[in-house]
Amino acid sequence: MASSYTLMLFLCLSIFLIASTEMMAVEGRICERRSKTWTGFCGNTRGCDSQCKSWERASHGACHAQFPGFACFCYFSC
């Protein structure tokens, strides 16, 4: 009984791992770059996202910590 449970668990985990690696291959790579159009402190991720999409033709954007404060980063398909 225990060996059949172990075999079933192994098969389920194997299928899950194969499916997850296939999904990653389909998504593609995303490259991060600091915004060339955003100036100053980035405290509004929604504004950063909007500017990256409309001005820099990026997939999306977000504010992230970068010494000495926060900066807007845009994300593109590589």
C-alpha positions, -999 to 999 in steps of 0.1 A, spaced: 0 0 0 28 24 9 47 17 -23 16 25 -45 11 58 -26 48 67 -31 46 58 -68 14 79 -72 30 109 -54 61 106 -76 40 106 -108 20 136 -97 51 156 -88 68 146 -121 38 158 -141 37 190 -121 74 197 -127 71 190 -165 41 212 -168 57 241 -149 88 241 -170 68 241 -202 48 271 -190 81 290 -183 93 284 -218 62 298 -233 63 330 -212 96 342 -225 122 364 -208 115 398 -194 143 424 -191 143 451 -165 157 486 -173 155 519 -153 131 543 -169 147 569 -192 117 593 -189 108 592 -152 126 618 -130 128 621 -92 114 599 -64 91 570 -75 64 566 -50 35 559 -74 38 525 -90 6 530 -110 20 562 -125 53 545 -133 35 516 -149 14 540 -171 44 560 -181 65 529 -190 37 516 -212 28 548 -230 62 566 -233 87 537 -234 65 510 -250 72 486 -221 51 457 -210 48 473 -175 66 493 -149 70 495 -111 88 515 -84 117 497 -67 142 506 -41 175 518 -55 200 537 -33 194 564 -22 156 562 -28 130 546 -52 133 546 -90 109 536 -118 118 505 -136 103 494 -170 100 458 -181 104 447 -217 102 414 -236 138 404 -244 
